[in-house]
Amino acid sequence: MEQFELRLTGTGLPPGEITFAGIAAVAEAMQRLSGRVGRHLTGHDGRGRSPGAVARATEFRLQGTDAGSTVLRAVIGEDGVLGEGLEHESLDALFDIFRGVASQQPPDWITPLLGETTVDVVEALAAVSDRCSVSSPAGRAAPIEFIPGAVHRDSWLSIPRAASLRRSDVSVSGRLDLVDLRRELLRVRDAVGNEIRLEDVVGVDDASRLIGQQVTATGEAVLGSRGQVTMLVGARIEQLDMPDWTAPEMPDLGPRPARTDGAVGGLDVDDDEVSAFLELIGR
């Protein structure tokens, strides 16, 4: 896990204090931004629930508050993970976003959804403080100071949407789950836990009868930033027929003849060999 510190100045409250409503709004906005940064880094751009590994790696946990204005101490990610992981990459990306907030210049890699969520964080911070500073106590990033009320929201809300990479006639197989039948949204979860959203499903009423079963969905694939399939549009769904398989018949070899050469327990060793082995392991 990584440490994160947020210092709030000009709260209108005694040092070290923050209202429940204020901390709830800041925490919700920060967690949403962190989760969407993690989804972006793993190629799962867009709205929706994060995969379990992403959610665990981008989860903020409050450790406490300190005086000196009001300081919120938090950690992000799982404890006990060896080496650099998604929590470290996510925190680096968050600091990059806050540097963009301070300089009034969003990073080049920011998506429209991340821009919107950044504005949510800025709004939550502006409601509880006049000036903010974010930093990493472990020295991962130098302190970044900014005035949330002075941030130009338009620069974060007018980020152009990048054209999605698409590929036709792509098939995925897995268990069919229901998302929203009214909006013709289904989902396939493959054998390793990847979730592929299905939009504008062809014959959605017939397809809904296969929910909970293994299926193959074929349609136009929307690719993520790492080239993985994140969605199928106009998917046709067919039940996945599992191949018939029967266990091979084993020939009856009959009872094993008893040994008459002093072997022990049916093994091809004698008493002297057993004694030598026991003596060896007893040293």
PASEBA-1860 file (N, C-alpha, C; in nm, 3 decimals):
! residues 283
1> MEQFELRL> 0.084/-0.119/0.000/0.000/0.000/0.000/0.088/0.124/0.000 ~ 0.030/0.238/-0.038/0.101/0.365/-0.044/0.031/0.468/0.044 ~ 0.109/0.562/0.095/0.054/0.667/0.182/0.016/0.790/0.100 ~ -0.088/0.856/0.148/-0.139/0.976/0.081/-0.182/1.074/0.190 ~ -0.147/1.201/0.174/-0.182/1.300/0.274/-0.249/1.419/0.207 ~ -0.359/1.463/0.262/-0.434/1.578/0.211/-0.443/1.682/0.322 ~ -0.389/1.802/0.296/-0.392/1.911/0.394/-0.492/2.017/0.349 ~ -0.585/2.050/0.437/-0.691/2.147/0.408/-0.667/2.272/0.491
9> TGTGLPPG> -0.658/2.386/0.426/-0.637/2.514/0.494/-0.757/2.605/0.469 ~ -0.792/2.684/0.571/-0.907/2.773/0.556/-1.037/2.699/0.561 ~ -1.052/2.608/0.658/-1.175/2.529/0.670/-1.283/2.602/0.748 ~ -1.244/2.706/0.824/-1.340/2.773/0.909/-1.368/2.697/1.037 ~ -1.290/2.592/1.063/-1.306/2.509/1.182/-1.174/2.506/1.259 ~ -1.176/2.464/1.385/-1.051/2.452/1.459/-0.957/2.354/1.390 ~ -0.824/2.373/1.406/-0.727/2.284/1.342/-0.756/2.137/1.375 ~ -0.748/2.054/1.272/-0.769/1.910/1.290/-0.913/1.866/1.276
17> EITFAGIA> -1.006/1.961/1.259/-1.147/1.924/1.251/-1.199/1.936/1.108 ~ -1.299/1.852/1.079/-1.371/1.858/0.952/-1.509/1.800/0.977 ~ -1.611/1.854/0.914/-1.746/1.804/0.935/-1.763/1.666/0.873 ~ -1.858/1.591/0.926/-1.888/1.460/0.869/-1.933/1.474/0.724 ~ -2.016/1.575/0.697/-2.064/1.594/0.560/-1.948/1.628/0.467 ~ -1.855/1.710/0.515/-1.741/1.747/0.432/-1.650/1.630/0.401 ~ -1.616/1.551/0.503/-1.526/1.439/0.481/-1.594/1.332/0.396 ~ -1.726/1.317/0.411/-1.797/1.219/0.329/-1.792/1.257/0.182
25> AVAEAMQR> -1.813/1.387/0.152/-1.811/1.431/0.012/-1.672/1.418/-0.048 ~ -1.568/1.457/0.028/-1.431/1.446/-0.022/-1.394/1.300/-0.042 ~ -1.427/1.216/0.055/-1.391/1.074/0.046/-1.460/1.007/-0.072 ~ -1.587/1.036/-0.093/-1.660/0.974/-0.204/-1.601/1.017/-0.338 ~ -1.572/1.145/-0.353/-1.517/1.194/-0.480/-1.377/1.139/-0.504 ~ -1.293/1.137/-0.400/-1.157/1.085/-0.415/-1.158/0.937/-0.449 ~ -1.246/0.860/-0.384/-1.252/0.717/-0.412/-1.300/0.690/-0.554 ~ -1.397/0.769/-0.600/-1.446/0.751/-0.737/-1.336/0.783/-0.838
33> LSGRVGRH> -1.260/0.890/-0.812/-1.150/0.925/-0.902/-1.043/0.818/-0.901 ~ -1.007/0.769/-0.784/-0.904/0.665/-0.775/-0.945/0.539/-0.849 ~ -1.071/0.499/-0.829/-1.118/0.379/-0.898/-1.118/0.393/-1.049 ~ -1.157/0.511/-1.097/-1.161/0.531/-1.242/-1.020/0.544/-1.301 ~ -0.927/0.598/-1.221/-0.787/0.598/-1.266/-0.737/0.455/-1.279 ~ -0.767/0.371/-1.180/-0.725/0.231/-1.188/-0.787/0.158/-1.306 ~ -0.915/0.185/-1.332/-0.980/0.124/-1.448/-0.914/0.170/-1.577 ~ -0.880/0.299/-1.584/-0.814/0.351/-1.704/-0.678/0.284/-1.725
41> LTGHDGRG> -0.603/0.267/-1.618/-0.469/0.208/-1.630/-0.475/0.061/-1.671 ~ -0.585/-0.005/-1.640/-0.600/-0.146/-1.677/-0.685/-0.166/-1.802 ~ -0.718/-0.055/-1.870/-0.790/-0.067/-1.996/-0.938/-0.087/-1.983 ~ -0.997/-0.049/-1.868/-1.141/-0.064/-1.849/-1.207/0.074/-1.840 ~ -1.181/0.157/-1.940/-1.240/0.291/-1.939/-1.391/0.282/-1.948 ~ -1.454/0.380/-1.890/-1.600/0.384/-1.893/-1.658/0.367/-1.754 ~ -1.788/0.386/-1.747/-1.857/0.374/-1.619/-1.882/0.227/-1.588 ~ -1.912/0.201/-1.462/-1.943/0.064/-1.423/-1.860/0.020/-1.304
49> RSPGAVAR> -1.889/-0.099/-1.257/-1.821/-0.153/-1.140/-1.681/-0.200/-1.179 ~ -1.585/-0.171/-1.093/-1.447/-0.209/-1.121/-1.425/-0.357/-1.090 ~ -1.338/-0.425/-1.167/-1.300/-0.561/-1.130/-1.242/-0.564/-0.989 ~ -1.254/-0.679/-0.922/-1.214/-0.689/-0.783/-1.072/-0.647/-0.756 ~ -0.978/-0.690/-0.841/-0.837/-0.657/-0.819/-0.814/-0.507/-0.830 ~ -0.884/-0.441/-0.924/-0.870/-0.296/-0.940/-0.929/-0.225/-0.819 ~ -1.045/-0.270/-0.773/-1.110/-0.207/-0.659/-1.021/-0.215/-0.534 ~ -0.959/-0.332/-0.513/-0.874/-0.348/-0.394/-0.748/-0.262/-0.404
57> ATEFRLQG> -0.691/-0.252/-0.524/-0.567/-0.177/-0.540/-0.587/-0.027/-0.534 ~ -0.709/0.021/-0.558/-0.734/0.166/-0.562/-0.820/0.213/-0.446 ~ -0.839/0.129/-0.347/-0.922/0.166/-0.232/-0.844/0.255/-0.136 ~ -0.901/0.371/-0.104/-0.844/0.459/-0.002/-0.899/0.420/0.135 ~ -0.812/0.426/0.235/-0.854/0.402/0.373/-0.799/0.514/0.461 ~ -0.885/0.577/0.538/-0.845/0.687/0.625/-0.776/0.631/0.748 ~ -0.655/0.680/0.776/-0.582/0.638/0.895/-0.605/0.733/1.012 ~ -0.632/0.861/0.984/-0.654/0.955/1.092/-0.645/1.098/1.044
65> TDAGSTVL> -0.669/1.190/1.136/-0.659/1.333/1.107/-0.561/1.396/1.204 ~ -0.496/1.503/1.160/-0.401/1.576/1.243/-0.432/1.724/1.234 ~ -0.379/1.799/1.333/-0.387/1.945/1.328/-0.277/1.997/1.238 ~ -0.272/2.130/1.226/-0.179/2.191/1.131/-0.261/2.221/1.008 ~ -0.359/2.313/1.026/-0.480/2.317/0.945/-0.553/2.187/0.975 ~ -0.605/2.121/0.874/-0.663/1.989/0.896/-0.599/1.892/0.797 ~ -0.535/1.789/0.848/-0.462/1.694/0.767/-0.533/1.559/0.770 ~ -0.564/1.507/0.653/-0.623/1.374/0.641/-0.514/1.278/0.596
73> RAVIGEDG> -0.486/1.178/0.678/-0.386/1.076/0.646/-0.457/0.951/0.596 ~ -0.414/0.903/0.480/-0.479/0.786/0.420/-0.376/0.695/0.356 ~ -0.418/0.573/0.328/-0.336/0.478/0.251/-0.421/0.428/0.136 ~ -0.355/0.383/0.032/-0.425/0.331/-0.085/-0.366/0.195/-0.119 ~ -0.453/0.101/-0.154/-0.409/-0.030/-0.199/-0.402/-0.133/-0.088 ~ -0.365/-0.255/-0.127/-0.357/-0.367/-0.034/-0.222/-0.369/0.036 ~ -0.221/-0.418/0.159/-0.098/-0.434/0.233/-0.035/-0.568/0.197 ~ 0.098/-0.575/0.204/0.167/-0.701/0.182/0.190/-0.738/0.038
81> VLGEGLEH> 0.164/-0.648/-0.056/0.188/-0.675/-0.198/0.333/-0.642/-0.231 ~ 0.404/-0.736/-0.290/0.545/-0.717/-0.319/0.564/-0.635/-0.447 ~ 0.660/-0.544/-0.444/0.697/-0.472/-0.566/0.596/-0.365/-0.603 ~ 0.624/-0.300/-0.717/0.537/-0.195/-0.768/0.412/-0.257/-0.829 ~ 0.297/-0.210/-0.786/0.172/-0.263/-0.837/0.079/-0.154/-0.884 ~ -0.047/-0.190/-0.904/-0.145/-0.095/-0.954/-0.167/0.019/-0.855 ~ -0.156/-0.009/-0.723/-0.175/0.099/-0.626/-0.070/0.208/-0.643 ~ 0.054/0.168/-0.677/0.161/0.266/-0.697/0.138/0.344/-0.828
89> ESLDALFD> 0.100/0.274/-0.933/0.072/0.341/-1.060/-0.047/0.436/-1.047 ~ -0.149/0.392/-0.972/-0.267/0.476/-0.955/-0.233/0.603/-0.877 ~ -0.153/0.588/-0.772/-0.117/0.706/-0.694/-0.032/0.802/-0.776 ~ 0.060/0.748/-0.855/0.140/0.835/-0.944/0.049/0.912/-1.040 ~ -0.053/0.842/-1.093/-0.146/0.908/-1.186/-0.229/1.013/-1.114 ~ -0.268/0.986/-0.989/-0.344/1.085/-0.913/-0.261/1.211/-0.887 ~ -0.135/1.193/-0.853/-0.049/1.310/-0.835/-0.032/1.386/-0.966 ~ -0.028/1.314/-1.078/-0.020/1.379/-1.208/-0.145/1.464/-1.232
97> IFRGVASQ> -0.260/1.411/-1.192/-0.386/1.486/-1.205/-0.382/1.611/-1.118 ~ -0.337/1.598/-0.993/-0.334/1.714/-0.905/-0.231/1.818/-0.952 ~ -0.123/1.773/-1.014/-0.030/1.871/-1.074/-0.100/1.946/-1.186 ~ -0.186/1.876/-1.262/-0.264/1.942/-1.365/-0.365/2.040/-1.307 ~ -0.424/2.003/-1.191/-0.517/2.094/-1.123/-0.444/2.221/-1.080 ~ -0.323/2.205/-1.025/-0.247/2.321/-0.976/-0.200/2.410/-1.091 ~ -0.167/2.350/-1.205/-0.114/2.427/-1.319/-0.223/2.469/-1.417 ~ -0.347/2.428/-1.390/-0.460/2.458/-1.479/-0.442/2.392/-1.617
105> QPPDWITP> -0.373/2.280/-1.619/-0.347/2.211/-1.746/-0.365/2.060/-1.727 ~ -0.477/2.001/-1.769/-0.498/1.857/-1.753/-0.390/1.778/-1.826 ~ -0.347/1.665/-1.771/-0.250/1.579/-1.840/-0.304/1.533/-1.976 ~ -0.213/1.500/-2.067/-0.253/1.461/-2.202/-0.337/1.333/-2.203 ~ -0.317/1.247/-2.102/-0.382/1.115/-2.105/-0.523/1.116/-2.044 ~ -0.567/1.231/-1.993/-0.697/1.237/-1.925/-0.811/1.213/-2.024 ~ -0.907/1.132/-1.982/-1.028/1.106/-2.061/-1.140/1.198/-2.014 ~ -1.247/1.212/-2.093/-1.360/1.295/-2.049/-1.417/1.252/-1.914
113> LLGETTVD> -1.429/1.120/-1.890/-1.483/1.072/-1.764/-1.392/1.108/-1.647 ~ -1.261/1.096/-1.665/-1.168/1.135/-1.560/-1.171/1.285/-1.538 ~ -1.190/1.362/-1.644/-1.202/1.506/-1.629/-1.323/1.543/-1.545 ~ -1.437/1.479/-1.572/-1.559/1.505/-1.494/-1.537/1.469/-1.347 ~ -1.473/1.356/-1.323/-1.454/1.311/-1.186/-1.355/1.400/-1.112 ~ -1.255/1.452/-1.183/-1.162/1.546/-1.122/-1.235/1.672/-1.075 ~ -1.327/1.719/-1.156/-1.407/1.836/-1.117/-1.489/1.805/-0.992 ~ -1.542/1.683/-0.981/-1.616/1.644/-0.860/-1.527/1.654/-0.736
121> VVEALAAV> -1.400/1.611/-0.750/-1.306/1.620/-0.637/-1.279/1.766/-0.602 ~ -1.257/1.848/-0.704/-1.230/1.990/-0.682/-1.348/2.057/-0.613 ~ -1.470/2.026/-0.655/-1.589/2.084/-0.595/-1.601/2.043/-0.448 ~ -1.572/1.915/-0.419/-1.581/1.868/-0.280/-1.477/1.937/-0.193 ~ -1.357/1.959/-0.247/-1.252/2.026/-0.171/-1.283/2.174/-0.152 ~ -1.339/2.237/-0.256/-1.373/2.379/-0.246/-1.480/2.404/-0.140 ~ -1.564/2.304/-0.114/-1.672/2.320/-0.016/-1.620/2.315/0.127 ~ -1.498/2.263/0.149/-1.448/2.248/0.287/-1.321/2.326/0.314
129> SDRCSVSS> -1.259/2.388/0.211/-1.132/2.457/0.235/-1.107/2.564/0.130 ~ -1.019/2.658/0.168/-0.977/2.761/0.073/-0.853/2.720/-0.006 ~ -0.770/2.638/0.054/-0.645/2.596/-0.010/-0.618/2.451/0.028 ~ -0.561/2.375/-0.067/-0.533/2.234/-0.043/-0.389/2.201/-0.080 ~ -0.341/2.093/-0.020/-0.209/2.041/-0.054/-0.216/1.889/-0.045 ~ -0.167/1.822/-0.148/-0.159/1.676/-0.146/-0.013/1.636/-0.152 ~ 0.021/1.529/-0.083/0.161/1.486/-0.079/0.169/1.339/-0.043 ~ 0.288/1.285/-0.056/0.316/1.147/-0.018/0.418/1.148/0.094
137> PAGRAAPI> 0.380/1.109/0.217/0.475/1.108/0.327/0.598/1.023/0.299 ~ 0.584/0.923/0.212/0.698/0.836/0.179/0.788/0.899/0.074 ~ 0.753/1.020/0.027/0.838/1.088/-0.069/0.815/1.051/-0.213 ~ 0.700/0.987/-0.241/0.673/0.948/-0.380/0.646/1.070/-0.467 ~ 0.598/1.179/-0.406/0.572/1.302/-0.481/0.591/1.420/-0.388 ~ 0.642/1.529/-0.442/0.655/1.653/-0.366/0.516/1.711/-0.342 ~ 0.497/1.788/-0.234/0.366/1.847/-0.208/0.316/1.932/-0.325 ~ 0.189/1.920/-0.354/0.126/1.995/-0.463/0.018/2.081/-0.401
145> EFIPGAVH> 0.029/2.212/-0.414/-0.067/2.305/-0.355/-0.155/2.367/-0.464 ~ -0.280/2.392/-0.429/-0.371/2.456/-0.524/-0.487/2.516/-0.447 ~ -0.555/2.609/-0.512/-0.676/2.671/-0.458/-0.795/2.612/-0.533 ~ -0.872/2.524/-0.471/-0.980/2.456/-0.545/-1.082/2.551/-0.605 ~ -1.110/2.663/-0.536/-1.208/2.757/-0.588/-1.163/2.829/-0.713 ~ -1.031/2.827/-0.741/-0.977/2.898/-0.857/-0.950/2.807/-0.976 ~ -0.979/2.678/-0.963/-0.951/2.584/-1.072/-1.049/2.608/-1.186 ~ -0.998/2.613/-1.309/-1.082/2.632/-1.428/-1.152/2.500/-1.462
153> RDSWLSIP> -1.278/2.492/-1.428/-1.352/2.366/-1.452/-1.365/2.335/-1.601 ~ -1.380/2.437/-1.684/-1.405/2.414/-1.826/-1.295/2.333/-1.893 ~ -1.170/2.353/-1.851/-1.060/2.281/-1.914/-1.067/2.132/-1.885 ~ -1.134/2.094/-1.775/-1.148/1.952/-1.741/-1.277/1.893/-1.796 ~ -1.374/1.979/-1.826/-1.504/1.931/-1.874/-1.515/1.933/-2.026 ~ -1.414/1.985/-2.094/-1.419/1.994/-2.241/-1.314/1.906/-2.307 ~ -1.272/1.801/-2.241/-1.172/1.711/-2.297/-1.235/1.628/-2.408 ~ -1.178/1.628/-2.529/-1.238/1.552/-2.639/-1.232/1.402/-2.615
161> RAASLRRS> -1.332/1.335/-2.661/-1.339/1.190/-2.646/-1.261/1.122/-2.758 ~ -1.169/1.036/-2.722/-1.089/0.964/-2.821/-1.176/0.862/-2.893 ~ -1.149/0.845/-3.020/-1.224/0.746/-3.098/-1.192/0.605/-3.049 ~ -1.297/0.525/-3.027/-1.277/0.389/-2.979/-1.225/0.300/-3.091 ~ -1.131/0.214/-3.056/-1.083/0.114/-3.152/-1.184/0.001/-3.156 ~ -1.220/-0.041/-3.278/-1.321/-0.145/-3.293/-1.273/-0.253/-3.389 ~ -1.330/-0.370/-3.370/-1.297/-0.483/-3.457/-1.424/-0.564/-3.477 ~ -1.453/-0.597/-3.601/-1.578/-0.667/-3.632/-1.564/-0.818/-3.613
169> DVSVSGRL> -1.681/-0.882/-3.595/-1.691/-1.029/-3.587/-1.594/-1.089/-3.486 ~ -1.603/-1.042/-3.365/-1.524/-1.097/-3.254/-1.616/-1.180/-3.166 ~ -1.569/-1.296/-3.124/-1.649/-1.384/-3.040/-1.584/-1.401/-2.903 ~ -1.669/-1.401/-2.802/-1.624/-1.429/-2.666/-1.717/-1.533/-2.607 ~ -1.664/-1.614/-2.517/-1.744/-1.721/-2.455/-1.734/-1.711/-2.304 ~ -1.843/-1.748/-2.238/-1.845/-1.746/-2.092/-1.987/-1.753/-2.042 ~ -2.003/-1.722/-1.914/-2.135/-1.728/-1.850/-2.211/-1.598/-1.876 ~ -2.337/-1.610/-1.917/-2.418/-1.493/-1.951/-2.486/-1.440/-1.825
177> DLVDLRRE> -2.468/-1.309/-1.798/-2.531/-1.243/-1.684/-2.623/-1.132/-1.733 ~ -2.724/-1.101/-1.653/-2.817/-0.993/-1.685/-2.767/-0.861/-1.628 ~ -2.771/-0.756/-1.708/-2.740/-0.621/-1.661/-2.867/-0.537/-1.660 ~ -2.928/-0.519/-1.776/-3.052/-0.440/-1.786/-3.125/-0.485/-1.911 ~ -3.228/-0.565/-1.893/-3.301/-0.620/-2.007/-3.374/-0.510/-2.083 ~ -3.424/-0.408/-2.010/-3.497/-0.300/-2.075/-3.409/-0.225/-2.174 ~ -3.283/-0.204/-2.137/-3.189/-0.133/-2.225/-3.108/-0.229/-2.312 ~ -3.146/-0.355/-2.312/-3.081/-0.457/-2.395/-2.932/-0.469/-2.362
185> LLRVRDAV> -2.903/-0.469/-2.232/-2.765/-0.482/-2.186/-2.748/-0.616/-2.114 ~ -2.652/-0.694/-2.161/-2.616/-0.819/-2.095/-2.465/-0.818/-2.074 ~ -2.414/-0.926/-2.017/-2.272/-0.932/-1.990/-2.226/-1.076/-1.993 ~ -2.106/-1.098/-2.046/-2.044/-1.230/-2.045/-1.924/-1.227/-1.951 ~ -1.919/-1.321/-1.860/-1.804/-1.336/-1.771/-1.729/-1.462/-1.813 ~ -1.602/-1.442/-1.858/-1.529/-1.556/-1.910/-1.467/-1.639/-1.797 ~ -1.392/-1.742/-1.834/-1.342/-1.839/-1.737/-1.243/-1.780/-1.638 ~ -1.178/-1.670/-1.672/-1.079/-1.610/-1.582/-1.133/-1.485/-1.513
193> GNEIRLED> -1.264/-1.459/-1.525/-1.326/-1.349/-1.452/-1.338/-1.218/-1.527 ~ -1.295/-1.211/-1.654/-1.312/-1.088/-1.731/-1.459/-1.068/-1.764 ~ -1.505/-0.943/-1.755/-1.643/-0.911/-1.785/-1.651/-0.831/-1.914 ~ -1.726/-0.882/-2.012/-1.744/-0.815/-2.140/-1.890/-0.774/-2.152 ~ -1.912/-0.646/-2.163/-2.047/-0.591/-2.172/-2.103/-0.613/-2.312 ~ -2.230/-0.644/-2.321/-2.298/-0.667/-2.449/-2.406/-0.561/-2.465 ~ -2.395/-0.478/-2.568/-2.494/-0.373/-2.594/-2.569/-0.400/-2.723 ~ -2.695/-0.356/-2.726/-2.781/-0.373/-2.845/-2.781/-0.519/-2.890
201> VVGVDDAS> -2.809/-0.607/-2.795/-2.809/-0.751/-2.824/-2.918/-0.785/-2.925 ~ -2.882/-0.862/-3.025/-2.978/-0.907/-3.126/-3.066/-1.016/-3.064 ~ -3.199/-0.998/-3.075/-3.290/-1.097/-3.017/-3.272/-1.109/-2.867 ~ -3.277/-0.994/-2.797/-3.245/-0.992/-2.655/-3.342/-1.077/-2.573 ~ -3.470/-1.086/-2.615/-3.567/-1.167/-2.539/-3.528/-1.315/-2.543 ~ -3.491/-1.363/-2.662/-3.447/-1.503/-2.672/-3.316/-1.525/-2.598 ~ -3.226/-1.425/-2.608/-3.096/-1.438/-2.541/-3.112/-1.441/-2.390 ~ -3.212/-1.369/-2.337/-3.230/-1.363/-2.193/-3.264/-1.499/-2.134
209> RLIGQQVT> -3.316/-1.590/-2.215/-3.348/-1.723/-2.166/-3.222/-1.805/-2.139 ~ -3.108/-1.754/-2.187/-2.981/-1.826/-2.167/-2.902/-1.771/-2.049 ~ -2.960/-1.678/-1.973/-2.889/-1.619/-1.860/-2.853/-1.728/-1.759 ~ -2.728/-1.725/-1.715/-2.676/-1.826/-1.623/-2.611/-1.943/-1.692 ~ -2.619/-1.948/-1.827/-2.561/-2.059/-1.902/-2.434/-2.014/-1.975 ~ -2.359/-2.112/-2.023/-2.240/-2.085/-2.102/-2.281/-2.053/-2.245 ~ -2.234/-1.938/-2.297/-2.274/-1.894/-2.429/-2.153/-1.843/-2.506 ~ -2.173/-1.822/-2.635/-2.077/-1.752/-2.721/-2.148/-1.631/-2.779
217> ATGEAVLG> -2.087/-1.514/-2.761/-2.143/-1.389/-2.814/-2.051/-1.337/-2.924 ~ -2.110/-1.298/-3.036/-2.033/-1.251/-3.151/-2.087/-1.115/-3.194 ~ -1.998/-1.018/-3.210/-2.040/-0.885/-3.252/-1.921/-0.796/-3.278 ~ -1.946/-0.665/-3.285/-1.839/-0.568/-3.307/-1.775/-0.536/-3.172 ~ -1.644/-0.560/-3.161/-1.575/-0.544/-3.034/-1.524/-0.401/-3.019 ~ -1.545/-0.346/-2.900/-1.482/-0.220/-2.861/-1.361/-0.256/-2.778 ~ -1.244/-0.208/-2.819/-1.119/-0.248/-2.756/-1.076/-0.145/-2.652 ~ -1.018/-0.193/-2.543/-0.964/-0.106/-2.440/-0.827/-0.054/-2.478
225> SRGQVTML> -0.768/0.024/-2.387/-0.640/0.087/-2.416/-0.527/-0.013/-2.431 ~ -0.546/-0.136/-2.382/-0.444/-0.239/-2.397/-0.480/-0.340/-2.505 ~ -0.583/-0.309/-2.583/-0.621/-0.397/-2.693/-0.716/-0.508/-2.654 ~ -0.762/-0.510/-2.529/-0.851/-0.615/-2.484/-0.995/-0.579/-2.518 ~ -1.080/-0.681/-2.532/-1.221/-0.660/-2.562/-1.292/-0.615/-2.436 ~ -1.354/-0.498/-2.440/-1.429/-0.447/-2.324/-1.580/-0.450/-2.347 ~ -1.621/-0.456/-2.475/-1.764/-0.452/-2.505/-1.788/-0.511/-2.643 ~ -1.903/-0.573/-2.660/-1.950/-0.617/-2.791/-2.079/-0.542/-2.823
233> VGARIEQL> -2.087/-0.483/-2.942/-2.204/-0.409/-2.985/-2.278/-0.489/-3.090 ~ -2.411/-0.495/-3.079/-2.489/-0.572/-3.175/-2.459/-0.720/-3.169 ~ -2.442/-0.772/-3.048/-2.397/-0.911/-3.032/-2.509/-1.011/-3.060 ~ -2.473/-1.119/-3.124/-2.560/-1.235/-3.141/-2.514/-1.341/-3.041 ~ -2.608/-1.397/-2.967/-2.574/-1.489/-2.858/-2.625/-1.628/-2.890 ~ -2.537/-1.725/-2.876/-2.573/-1.865/-2.897/-2.527/-1.946/-2.777 ~ -2.606/-2.047/-2.745/-2.567/-2.135/-2.635/-2.441/-2.211/-2.673 ~ -2.350/-2.220/-2.579/-2.224/-2.289/-2.603/-2.244/-2.436/-2.576
241> DMPDWTAP> -2.236/-2.515/-2.683/-2.253/-2.659/-2.669/-2.122/-2.721/-2.622 ~ -2.127/-2.780/-2.504/-2.009/-2.844/-2.450/-1.993/-2.982/-2.514 ~ -1.873/-3.019/-2.553/-1.853/-3.149/-2.617/-1.885/-3.264/-2.522 ~ -1.945/-3.369/-2.580/-1.972/-3.489/-2.501/-1.841/-3.557/-2.467 ~ -1.832/-3.604/-2.344/-1.709/-3.671/-2.302/-1.743/-3.781/-2.205 ~ -1.691/-3.897/-2.230/-1.710/-4.008/-2.138/-1.574/-4.061/-2.098 ~ -1.567/-4.108/-1.976/-1.440/-4.159/-1.925/-1.402/-4.286/-2.002 ~ -1.276/-4.299/-2.040/-1.235/-4.420/-2.112/-1.244/-4.543/-2.022
249> EMPDLGPR> -1.276/-4.653/-2.083/-1.284/-4.778/-2.008/-1.144/-4.833/-1.986 ~ -1.118/-4.871/-1.864/-0.988/-4.928/-1.828/-0.999/-5.080/-1.829 ~ -0.902/-5.145/-1.888/-0.908/-5.292/-1.890/-0.892/-5.349/-1.749 ~ -0.960/-5.460/-1.724/-0.951/-5.527/-1.595/-0.823/-5.610/-1.594 ~ -0.728/-5.563/-1.514/-0.599/-5.632/-1.510/-0.598/-5.745/-1.407 ~ -0.706/-5.759/-1.330/-0.711/-5.867/-1.232/-0.632/-5.833/-1.107 ~ -0.641/-5.915/-1.005/-0.567/-5.889/-0.881/-0.416/-5.897/-0.902 ~ -0.345/-5.815/-0.827/-0.199/-5.819/-0.836/-0.146/-5.939/-0.759
257> PARTDGAV> -0.062/-6.017/-0.820/-0.011/-6.137/-0.750/0.074/-6.097/-0.630 ~ 0.061/-6.176/-0.523/0.141/-6.150/-0.403/0.288/-6.175/-0.432 ~ 0.375/-6.095/-0.370/0.518/-6.109/-0.389/0.571/-6.213/-0.290 ~ 0.671/-6.284/-0.333/0.729/-6.391/-0.250/0.877/-6.368/-0.226 ~ 0.927/-6.244/-0.262/1.071/-6.220/-0.251/1.106/-6.128/-0.135 ~ 1.013/-6.116/-0.034/1.045/-6.037/0.084/1.015/-5.890/0.070 ~ 0.944/-5.844/-0.038/0.911/-5.703/-0.055/0.816/-5.659/0.055 ~ 0.824/-5.533/0.094/0.746/-5.481/0.205/0.626/-5.402/0.154
265> GGLDVDDD> 0.505/-5.436/0.204/0.386/-5.356/0.175/0.354/-5.345/0.027 ~ 0.390/-5.442/-0.053/0.362/-5.434/-0.196/0.462/-5.351/-0.272 ~ 0.559/-5.286/-0.202/0.661/-5.206/-0.268/0.779/-5.295/-0.303 ~ 0.850/-5.251/-0.405/0.963/-5.331/-0.452/1.089/-5.298/-0.371 ~ 1.077/-5.310/-0.237/1.191/-5.291/-0.146/1.185/-5.399/-0.040 ~ 1.300/-5.433/0.015/1.301/-5.535/0.121/1.327/-5.470/0.256 ~ 1.332/-5.553/0.361/1.346/-5.501/0.497/1.475/-5.424/0.517 ~ 1.584/-5.470/0.458/1.712/-5.402/0.474/1.709/-5.263/0.413
273> EVSAFLEL> 1.641/-5.249/0.298/1.632/-5.118/0.234/1.546/-5.022/0.315 ~ 1.438/-5.072/0.375/1.354/-4.989/0.460/1.432/-4.941/0.581 ~ 1.509/-5.030/0.644/1.588/-4.992/0.762/1.692/-4.888/0.727 ~ 1.756/-4.902/0.610/1.856/-4.804/0.568/1.793/-4.667/0.543 ~ 1.674/-4.667/0.487/1.606/-4.540/0.460/1.566/-4.472/0.590 ~ 1.509/-4.547/0.686/1.470/-4.489/0.813/1.588/-4.432/0.888 ~ 1.703/-4.502/0.880/1.823/-4.453/0.946/1.872/-4.323/0.883 ~ 1.857/-4.312/0.750/1.902/-4.194/0.679/1.819/-4.071/0.717
281> IGR> 1.686/-4.083/0.719/1.602/-3.969/0.748/1.601/-3.936/0.896 ~ 1.648/-4.028/0.982/1.651/-4.001/1.124/1.774/-3.927/1.169 ~ 1.868/-3.901/1.078/1.990/-3.829/1.115/1.962/-3.682/1.137
END
